[in-house]
């Protein structure tokens, strides 16, 4: 049987922030004898989280019942209220927040301090966005798309930041529309450069293949956006593992493109690539 050609997107495997968070957690596992927790998943990949649980790292959604131990702040950050609660309980905090996520928080706070109404281009309810809202200690406007803009609620001075995994097109569209309703607009493009590179590469490949496979957690914002981008160009399937791949998807296809989210481990990508190439 002929090997099915596969075109791989650039910037596969873990991004810097994910690598950093995993390294911090790995060091904690090796050196700490206390119970280790993460508030929510350390990264948005169920397989990696399951692997960490096997090593004794438990993901929790609240701190009730936890009296001692280590709480690792995940790569996408958490709200200050959670940090304060952990400190009050006497838990040891280890910060694995991605530096690029922390930068968004710092810039949002500087905008607030300068008297700007803060607008966050991002997903309402996402941990990163919730962390930003908590950090600036003020109600900000969260916009997922430009149709959500309510002119009556837009101030004369507006400052804009973006969730790090947003698409540049969406960010630019919202900013352009905000210009219609405000007198002064200060914009920080806080989309992670790694995110932009992944999105650009995935779209480029999607234009020249018969099918795209996007690999990563279904709870991963950046992976979901990659899948959406690719779907605009060609039939696309978002999968987490090789076992989800169906042979029927490959039937009659001449070239398959593969992209992966920033929290997708290399071993999962390799398993998918090998299965696609085998045609099974």
Secondary structure, 3 states (H helix, E strand, C coil): CCCCEEEECCCCCCCHHHHHHHHHHHHHHHHCCCCEEEECCCCCCHHHHHHHHHCCEEEECCCCCCCCCEEEECCCCCCHHHHHHHHHCCCEEEECCCHHHHHHHHHHHHHHHCCCEEEEECCCCCHHHHHHHHHHCCCCEEECCHHHCCHHHCCCEEEEEECCCCCHHHHHHHHHHHCCCCCEEEECCCCCHHHHHHHHHHHHHHCCCCEEEEECCCCCHHHHHHHHHHHCCCCEEEECCHHHCCHHHHCCCCEEEEEECCCCCHHHHHHHHHHHHHCC
